C-alpha cells in the first residue's frame, strides 16, 4: 500500500495487520514447495522484533526454519557469516530474507547474491517498510508499507501513551520541508 502520509510510525494495530498480511502472502506462496528458510541479520536488535512477529504470522503447518546471519567487513570486503547453523539449511531451500527496513537496497542485494551462491533454490526479500523511493538495485518481494520519502522506523506502536510518539510526531510536522 503506497502512503504519502507516513511520518514516524504506525499504530501497533496497523503494524500487526501488515505483518499478518505478509505472513499470509508468504504462507500461500510457499505451500507444498519444500523447505523454506527465513534469514535475518543479527546486527541490529530491532531486526529480531520483526523476525519474531513474522515467524508467528506464518502458517504453523508450513515447514520453515528461522536462522541468523551477520555481515562483517574484512580486507577483501564484506563477508557473510552464518549463525544458527544457517549454512546447513540454505542449500536447496527457498530463502526469504526478513528485515524491518530496506533503505538503499544495498544490504538486501548483497544478502540475495550471497545466499544464491550458497545454493538457495530461490531468494526473496520481505520488509516491513520499504524506504527505497530512489533507484535501487533490488526490490522487496513482500512489503508491509512503502515510504515515499525519508522516514525512520522507531518501533512498533511508537506512541504507546508515553507521549514520546506525540513529541516525535510534533517535531516531524514542525520541521520545514524542502
N, C-alpha and C positions, 0 to 999 in steps of 0.2 A: 504494500500500500504506500503510494507516494504521499508525502506530507510536508508541505512548506511551513507549517506552524510549529515544528519541533523546536523546543528551546533547550531545556536541560534534561528533563527526564519525563517518563510517562508514569502513570499511576501503577501501583503494584498489580492491579487487575488487568490493565492494558498489556503490561509486560507478560503476565501469566498467560493471557489469551494468545499473545504472539508466540510464546514458547510452546503452548499446546498445539497451535496451528502448525508450527514447524515439526513437532513430533508426529502429528497425524500425516503430514505430507511425506515425511521420510518413511514412516511405517508402511504407508500404502505403496510407495515406490519400491520397497525392498522385500515385500512379501515373497517368499519362496525363491530368493535369488542366491542363497548361500551365505557364507559368513559375512557379517557386517561389523566393521570396526570403527569406533569413534575415537578420534585422536584430538588432543588439545595440547597446547604448550603449557608448561609448568612455570613459566617465567613470571606471570602476574597472578596474584591471588584472585582477582575478580574473574578470571577465566574459569576458575573452579565453581563459582556460583552458577554461571550459565551452564557449564558442563553438567553439574548435578541436576539442575532444573530440566535440562533437555533429556537427560537419562531417565528421569521419572516420566517424561511426556511420551517416550517411545513405547509402542505396544509391547507389553511384557512377554508376549509369545514370540516376538521377533528375536532370533538368536543374535545377540550383539555383545561385543566386548568394548570396554571403555579403557583407553590407555593414554599415557602421557608421553610427550617428547619434549625436548628442550633444544634450544639453538645456542651455540657458542661461537664466538669469533676466535679464529686462530690465524697462524701465519699464512695458511692457504685460503683464508676467507671463512665464510660462515659454514658451520657443520651442524648436521642434525644428530642429536644424541637421543637414543632410545631408552626410555624408562619403562617400568612396569612390564617388562617382557614384550614390548611392542614389536621388536624385531622378529619375534616368532609368529605373531598373528597377522602381520601385514601381508606377506606374500600370498597371493591368490584370493585375497579378501576385497570386498568393496569397502572403501575407506571414506569416511566423512570427517573432514576437519571442522571442529566446532570451536568458534571463538565469539566473544561478545561483540567485538568491533572489527570492522575492516575499514581502514582509512585510505591508504595508498594502494593496497593490494600487493605490495612488495613481499611481505612476510607470507601471505597466502600463496603467492606464486612460487616462492621458494619451497614451502611445505609441499605443494602439489607436485613439483618436479622431483623432490627427494623421495616422496612416498611412492611415486610411479616407478622411480629407479629401484626402489626396494621390492618391487614385484606386486604392488597392489593391482587388482583386476580393474578397478576404477577408482578415481579420486574426485570427490565433490566437496564443496565448501558450504557450511551453514553458519550464518552470523545473525546475531540479534539486531545489530544496527550496521547497515552498510553506509559508510560515510564517503564512498567513492563518487563524489559528484564531478571530480576531474577525470581525465583519462586514466585508465588503469589497465595493467597487463592481464588482469584476471577479474572475473565477476563471480560473486557468490551464487550458488545454485539454489540455496534456501535462505530467504531473508525475512526477518521479523519486521523491521522498519527500514525504510530508505530515508536518509537525511540528505537534504538538497543544499545544505550549506554547512559551514564549520560548526560543529557542536561537540560536546563531550558527554560521555555516559558516566554519571556519578554513582549510580547504584540502582537497585530495584526499589521502586516506590520511594524516591528521594524525599518527597515531602511526607514524612511519616508522622506529622504532628509536632515535630520538634521546632519547626519554624525555619530550619536550615534550608529546606527546599524553597520556601517562600522568599527567603533572603536571596538565594541564588537566582530565582526567577526575576525578582525585582532588579538585581544587578544586571542581568542579561537584557531586560526590557529597557533599562535606563542607559545602557551603553549605546553611544551613537553608532549607527550603521554606516558602512562605507557608501 
